Amino acid sequence: MDKVKSVKLNSANVKYDNSVDTERVYDIEANANLNENKVVSMDGGVVRLEGVQKASFNMYGNHQQNINYNNVEDVKDKCAILMAIDAFIGDVEAAVEVSPLNI
C-alpha cells in the first residue's frame, strides 16, 4: 500500500546537448536549471569544435551570460560562438516548452 505520491516537479537540473542537430558547427552542452518547466539558468556550458574546447558559458536570469573563450582570438569566431550559444539556449528553452518534464 502506497503512503505517499509525487505531486509536481518543482525544479530540476538537466544536461542538454546538441548532438542531434545534424547542421551544428559546434558541439555544445550545458546543465539547464528548470523551475516549473521553465529554464531559469544554465551552468557548466561547454562549446567544442572538432573535440577542442573553444568556450565555456553560464546563463542567468534574463539571458545574462558569462562566456570565457579559450584561445579564440578572431572576432568573427567569437561572434560565431556567441551566436551558437544563443541558438542553443533558445533550442533548450523551446524543447522544455514542447516536452515538459513530468514525474
Number of C-alpha atoms within 10 A of each C-alpha: 3 4 4 6 6 6 8 10 14 12 15 16 15 13 15 18 17 16 12 7 10 7 8 12 13 22 20 23 23 25 18 25 19 21 14 13 18 18 24 17 20 25 19 13 21 21 23 17 13 9 9 11 17 20 21 20 19 20 23 14 10 8 14 10 17 13 17 14 17 14 9 14 9 8 9 10 13 18 11 13 23 18 12 18 26 14 12 20 22 14 15 20 17 14 12 16 13 9 9 13 17 9 7
